[in-house]
Amino acid sequence: MAGQRNQGAVAFTSMPTRQTQPKAIALISGGLDSLLAAKVVKEQGVHVEGINYFTGFCVEGHTHAIRNRDRTRHKRNNALWSAEQLGIQLHIVDVIDAYKDVVINPKHGYGANLNPCLDCKSFMVTRAREWIEDNGFDFIVTGEVIGQRPMSQRRETLPVIANESGAEDRLLRPLCAQLLAPTLPERMGWVDREQLYAFNGRSRKPQMALAEQFGIKEYAQPAGGCCFLTDATYATKLRDLWASRGEKRYELDDIMLLKVGRHLRPRPHLKVIVARDAGETQYLRGYRKAYAHLLMTSHNGPMTLLEGEVHDGDAELAARIAARFGQGRAASDVQFDFVTAAGVARSLAVAPFKPEDIAPEWYV
């Protein structure tokens, strides 16, 4: 039977018979490319299941669900939604801890921001290769297209991913396969190379046309990134976090909080996180037992967290910043309850900062 393992390696000893359906695991990001790649292979009679790796840096389904301004967006996990459209099972795998080394020490470096795209893809294909070996599957499917992304999807980097992951020619890229050497699934007859594609370049028009051909009417933004590490603003916040700690390390709560609120660092030891709307205020309330925080009592205003050591005068400074963004911004004083991380509370009354009082360099 195809896909049998011997001492940790996959041995493909025979071509599948009519009674043996080849099996593939498809990396599903939630974007159009991965959806189409899985669809192309599934249409050829291959049993396809999806896999999605949760790193903590995903854009969709988090800030969109929190912020008031994003209420018109679909509140969904696009990877799950894609799997539903395909009619396949999706395995969501938590790799938060294992992924840290990819972010902190990328062998191939970062892209324009803190995106370790080449290391990331190698990591995920490695995990997929381990998965097919453990589960008796035959090959891996990804939605990569030559020339689409400047770091990880160049002709010279695609072999790097295949080699470093150990997937070698068990890695099939259906959307650009005709521009690459035939892979094992093609040579074994599990898929017909003539029914694969030769997409290349940054344009998504061929993918959109293929989606229409398949009758796929709704999908995530074709050119949209799905990782906060590609975002310049987020990368700046993460660098600031590392600089404040004197080392490159993070936990899940750290990287989740970087997605929410205005982040200001008025003093080297102190960061102030101010909610931007009611949705973010509600979200930040979930952290009020872990962080020192400010609750505006005299007016409607944002939830504010204080991160770092709170020294004399820090709470008052943070309160003046928070007051600037509440409904008491024009008042002579605004009242707060300040609660330390240990749960000790006291009242504060401060004069709100004017816009010009907040130094531009405070914004992270």
C-alpha positions as CSV (number, residue, x, y, z in Angstrom):
1,M,0.0,0.0,0.0
2,A,1.3,3.4,-0.9
3,G,2.4,5.5,2.0
4,Q,3.6,2.7,4.3
5,R,6.4,3.7,6.6
6,N,9.6,1.9,7.6
7,Q,11.6,3.3,10.5
8,G,10.2,6.8,10.1
9,A,10.6,7.1,6.4
10,V,7.8,6.9,3.8
11,A,8.3,4.0,1.3
12,F,6.3,4.3,-1.9
13,T,6.4,0.7,-3.0
14,S,3.6,0.4,-5.5
15,M,1.3,2.4,-7.6
16,P,-2.2,2.7,-6.2
17,T,-4.8,0.3,-7.7
18,R,-8.4,1.1,-8.4
19,Q,-9.1,0.0,-4.8
20,T,-6.4,2.3,-3.4
21,Q,-7.2,6.0,-3.4
22,P,-4.1,8.2,-3.1
23,K,-4.2,10.6,-0.1
24,A,-2.8,14.1,0.2
25,I,-2.6,16.7,3.0
26,A,-3.1,20.3,1.8
27,L,-1.7,23.3,3.7
28,I,-4.8,25.5,4.0
29,S,-4.1,29.1,5.0
30,G,-7.6,30.4,4.3
31,G,-6.5,32.3,1.2
32,L,-7.6,31.7,-2.4
33,D,-4.4,29.9,-3.6
34,S,-4.5,27.1,-1.0
35,L,-8.2,26.6,-1.6
36,L,-7.6,26.3,-5.3
37,A,-4.6,24.0,-4.9
38,A,-6.6,21.6,-2.8
39,K,-9.6,21.8,-5.2
40,V,-7.5,21.0,-8.2
41,V,-6.1,17.8,-6.6
42,K,-9.4,16.8,-5.1
43,E,-11.1,17.1,-8.5
44,Q,-8.6,14.4,-9.7
45,G,-10.0,11.8,-7.3
46,V,-7.4,12.2,-4.6
47,H,-8.5,12.0,-1.0
48,V,-7.6,15.4,0.4
49,E,-7.6,16.6,3.9
50,G,-6.4,20.0,5.1
51,I,-4.0,21.1,7.7
52,N,-3.7,24.6,9.2
53,Y,-0.9,25.6,11.7
54,F,-1.8,28.1,14.4
55,T,1.2,30.3,15.2
56,G,-0.6,33.1,17.0
57,F,0.3,35.7,14.3
58,C,-2.8,35.2,12.0
59,V,-4.6,38.3,11.0
60,E,-8.1,37.1,10.2
61,G,-10.7,36.2,12.8
62,H,-9.1,38.1,15.6
63,T,-9.0,41.9,15.2
64,H,-11.9,41.7,12.8
65,A,-14.0,40.1,15.5
66,I,-12.9,42.6,18.2
67,R,-13.1,46.0,16.6
68,N,-16.3,47.8,16.0
69,R,-15.2,49.2,12.6
70,D,-14.8,45.6,11.4
71,R,-18.4,44.5,12.2
72,T,-19.2,44.3,8.5
73,R,-16.5,41.7,7.9
74,H,-17.2,38.0,8.1
75,K,-16.5,36.7,11.6
76,R,-14.9,33.4,10.5
77,N,-11.8,31.4,10.4
78,N,-11.1,31.4,6.7
79,A,-9.2,28.1,6.9
80,L,-12.2,26.4,8.3
81,W,-14.4,28.1,5.9
82,S,-12.2,27.0,2.9
83,A,-12.3,23.4,4.2
84,E,-16.1,23.6,4.3
85,Q,-16.3,24.9,0.8
86,L,-14.0,22.0,-0.3
87,G,-15.9,19.4,1.7
88,I,-12.8,18.2,3.4
89,Q,-11.6,17.6,7.0
90,L,-9.3,20.3,8.4
91,H,-6.7,19.6,11.1
92,I,-5.8,22.7,13.1
93,V,-2.5,22.3,14.8
94,D,-1.2,24.5,17.6
95,V,2.5,25.2,16.9
96,I,2.9,28.4,19.0
97,D,5.9,27.2,21.0
98,A,7.6,25.3,18.2
99,Y,7.2,28.3,15.9
100,K,9.1,30.7,18.2
101,D,12.5,29.7,16.9
102,V,11.3,30.4,13.4
103,V,10.4,34.0,14.4
104,I,13.3,34.6,16.7
105,N,16.2,32.9,14.8
106,P,15.2,32.6,11.1
107,K,18.0,30.8,9.2
108,H,17.1,32.7,6.0
109,G,16.4,36.0,7.7
110,Y,13.4,38.4,7.6
111,G,11.5,39.9,4.7
112,A,10.6,43.6,4.6
113,N,9.4,43.5,8.2
114,L,9.7,40.6,10.7
115,N,8.3,38.0,8.3
116,P,10.5,34.9,8.2
117,C,8.6,33.7,5.1
118,L,11.1,31.1,3.8
119,D,11.8,29.6,7.2
120,C,8.1,29.7,7.9
121,K,7.2,27.7,4.8
122,S,10.0,25.2,5.4
123,F,8.7,24.8,9.0
124,M,5.1,24.1,7.9
125,V,6.0,21.7,5.1
126,T,8.3,19.9,7.5
127,R,5.4,19.5,9.9
128,A,3.2,18.4,7.0
129,R,5.8,15.8,6.0
130,E,5.9,14.5,9.5
131,W,2.1,14.4,9.5
132,I,1.8,12.3,6.3
133,E,4.4,9.9,7.6
134,D,2.5,9.4,10.8
135,N,-0.9,9.1,9.1
136,G,-0.1,7.0,6.0
137,F,-0.8,9.8,3.5
138,D,1.1,10.0,0.2
139,F,2.0,13.6,-0.6
140,I,1.6,17.3,0.4
141,V,-0.2,20.0,-1.5
142,T,0.5,23.7,-1.2
143,G,-0.8,26.8,-3.0
144,E,2.6,28.3,-3.9
145,V,3.0,30.1,-7.2
146,I,6.4,31.0,-8.7
147,G,7.1,34.7,-8.4
148,Q,4.1,35.5,-6.3
149,R,5.9,36.4,-3.1
150,P,9.4,37.9,-3.1
151,M,11.0,35.8,-0.4
152,S,9.5,32.4,-0.3
153,Q,8.0,31.9,-3.7
154,R,10.8,32.4,-6.1
155,R,12.0,29.7,-8.5
156,E,15.3,29.4,-6.6
157,T,13.6,29.2,-3.2
158,L,11.0,26.5,-4.0
159,P,13.6,23.7,-4.0
160,V,15.0,25.0,-0.7
161,I,11.6,24.4,0.9
162,A,11.3,20.9,-0.6
163,N,14.9,20.0,0.5
164,E,14.9,21.5,4.0
165,S,11.6,20.1,4.9
166,G,12.5,16.6,3.8
167,A,9.4,16.5,1.6
168,E,11.5,16.4,-1.6
169,D,9.3,15.4,-4.6
170,R,6.3,14.5,-2.3
171,L,5.6,18.2,-2.4
172,L,3.1,19.1,-5.2
173,R,2.4,22.7,-6.1
174,P,-0.6,22.3,-8.4
175,L,-0.9,26.0,-9.5
176,C,2.6,26.2,-10.9
177,A,3.4,22.5,-11.3
178,Q,3.8,22.6,-15.1
179,L,6.7,25.1,-14.6
180,L,8.5,22.7,-12.3
181,A,10.0,19.2,-12.6
182,P,7.4,16.4,-12.3
183,T,6.9,15.3,-8.7
184,L,6.2,11.8,-7.3
185,P,2.4,12.2,-7.4
186,E,2.7,13.0,-11.1
187,R,5.1,10.2,-11.9
188,M,3.0,7.7,-10.0
189,G,-0.1,8.7,-11.8
190,W,-1.9,9.9,-8.7
191,V,-2.5,13.2,-10.5
192,D,-2.5,14.1,-14.2
193,R,0.1,16.7,-14.9
194,E,-1.9,18.0,-17.8
195,Q,-4.6,19.0,-15.4
196,L,-2.3,21.1,-13.3
197,Y,-1.3,24.7,-14.0
198,A,1.5,27.0,-14.9
199,F,0.6,30.2,-13.0
200,N,3.4,32.6,-12.3
201,G,3.9,36.2,-11.2
202,R,2.1,38.4,-8.7
203,S,-1.2,38.8,-10.6
204,R,-4.1,37.0,-9.0
205,K,-6.2,37.2,-12.2
206,P,-5.5,33.5,-13.3
207,Q,-6.5,32.3,-9.8
208,M,-9.7,34.4,-9.9
209,A,-10.6,33.0,-13.3
210,L,-10.0,29.4,-12.1
211,A,-12.2,30.1,-9.0
212,E,-14.9,31.2,-11.4
213,Q,-14.4,28.1,-13.5
214,F,-14.9,26.0,-10.3
215,G,-18.0,28.0,-9.3
216,I,-16.2,29.5,-6.3
217,K,-17.9,32.8,-5.8
218,E,-16.6,33.9,-2.4
219,Y,-13.1,33.7,-1.0
220,A,-10.7,35.7,1.1
221,Q,-9.0,38.7,-0.5
222,P,-6.7,37.1,-3.0
223,A,-3.7,39.3,-2.4
224,G,-4.2,39.8,1.3
225,G,-1.5,38.7,3.8
226,C,-2.6,36.4,6.6
227,C,0.3,37.1,9.0
228,F,0.9,40.1,11.2
229,L,4.6,39.7,10.9
230,T,4.4,41.1,7.3
231,D,2.8,44.3,8.8
232,A,5.2,47.2,9.3
233,T,3.2,48.6,12.3
234,Y,3.0,45.2,14.0
235,A,6.7,44.5,13.4
236,T,7.6,47.8,15.0
237,K,5.6,46.9,18.1
238,L,7.3,43.5,18.3
239,R,10.7,45.0,18.0
240,D,9.8,47.5,20.8
241,L,8.7,44.6,23.0
242,W,12.0,42.8,22.5
243,A,14.0,46.0,23.0
244,S,12.2,46.7,26.3
245,R,13.0,43.2,27.6
246,G,16.6,43.2,26.3
247,E,16.0,39.9,24.5
248,K,14.0,38.3,21.7
249,R,11.3,36.3,23.5
250,Y,7.5,36.3,23.6
251,E,4.5,34.5,24.9
252,L,1.1,34.1,23.3
253,D,-0.5,36.9,25.3
254,D,2.3,39.3,24.3
255,I,1.7,38.8,20.6
256,M,-2.1,38.9,20.9
257,L,-1.9,42.2,22.8
258,L,0.3,43.7,20.1
259,K,-2.8,43.4,17.7
260,V,-5.1,45.5,19.9
261,G,-5.2,49.2,20.9
262,R,-2.9,52.2,20.6
263,H,0.5,51.4,22.0
264,L,2.5,54.2,23.5
265,R,5.8,54.1,25.4
266,P,6.2,57.5,27.2
267,R,9.0,56.1,29.4
268,P,11.5,53.3,28.7
269,H,10.1,51.1,31.4
270,L,6.4,51.8,30.7
271,K,4.1,51.0,27.9
272,V,0.5,52.2,27.8
273,I,-2.1,50.3,25.7
274,V,-5.3,52.3,25.1
275,A,-8.3,50.6,23.5
276,R,-9.5,52.3,20.3
277,D,-13.2,51.4,20.6
278,A,-15.7,49.6,22.7
279,G,-14.9,46.3,21.2
280,E,-11.2,46.6,22.1
281,T,-12.2,47.8,25.6
282,Q,-14.2,44.7,26.1
283,Y,-11.3,42.6,24.9
284,L,-8.7,44.3,27.1
285,R,-10.9,43.8,30.2
286,G,-9.9,40.1,29.9
287,Y,-6.3,41.1,30.9
288,R,-7.2,43.3,33.9
289,K,-6.2,40.7,36.4
290,A,-2.7,40.3,34.8
291,Y,-1.8,44.0,34.2
292,A,-2.1,47.2,36.1
293,H,-4.9,49.1,34.5
294,L,-7.0,52.3,34.4
295,L,-10.8,52.4,34.4
296,M,-12.3,55.9,33.5
297,T,-15.1,56.6,36.0
298,S,-16.2,60.2,35.3
299,H,-16.7,59.8,31.6
300,N,-17.0,57.1,29.0
301,G,-13.6,56.1,27.9
302,P,-11.2,53.4,26.9
303,M,-9.8,50.5,28.9
304,T,-6.1,51.1,29.4
305,L,-3.4,48.6,30.4
306,L,0.0,49.5,31.8
307,E,2.8,47.1,30.9
308,G,6.1,47.1,32.7
309,E,7.1,48.4,36.1
310,V,4.9,51.2,37.4
311,H,6.9,53.8,39.2
312,D,5.9,57.0,41.0
313,G,4.0,59.2,38.6
314,D,3.5,56.5,35.9
315,A,-0.1,55.9,36.7
316,E,-0.9,59.6,36.5
317,L,1.0,59.9,33.2
318,A,-0.9,57.0,31.7
319,A,-4.2,58.4,32.9
320,R,-3.5,61.7,31.2
321,I,-2.8,59.8,28.0
322,A,-6.0,57.7,28.4
323,A,-8.1,60.8,29.2
324,R,-7.0,62.3,25.8
325,F,-8.9,59.4,24.1
326,G,-12.1,59.4,26.2
327,Q,-15.2,61.6,26.2
328,G,-13.7,63.8,28.9
329,R,-10.9,65.0,26.7
330,A,-12.2,68.6,27.0
331,A,-12.8,68.5,30.7
332,S,-10.6,70.1,33.3
333,D,-10.1,66.8,35.1
334,V,-11.0,63.2,34.4
335,Q,-11.4,60.6,37.2
336,F,-10.1,57.0,37.1
337,D,-9.8,53.9,39.2
338,F,-6.2,52.7,39.0
339,V,-5.6,49.1,39.9
340,T,-2.2,47.6,40.2
341,A,-1.2,44.2,38.9
342,A,-1.5,42.9,42.5
343,G,-5.1,44.2,42.7
344,V,-4.6,47.3,44.9
345,A,-6.9,50.1,43.8
346,R,-6.8,53.9,44.2
347,S,-8.6,56.8,42.6
348,L,-7.0,59.4,40.3
349,A,-8.1,62.7,39.0
350,V,-6.0,64.2,36.1
351,A,-6.1,66.8,33.4
352,P,-6.3,65.3,30.0
353,F,-3.3,65.7,27.6
354,K,-3.9,67.8,24.6
355,P,-3.0,66.3,21.3
356,E,0.3,68.3,21.2
357,D,1.2,67.1,24.6
358,I,1.6,63.5,23.4
359,A,5.1,63.2,21.8
360,P,5.0,61.5,18.4
361,E,7.9,59.3,19.4
362,W,5.7,57.8,22.2
363,Y,3.7,55.9,19.7
364,V,5.0,52.5,19.1
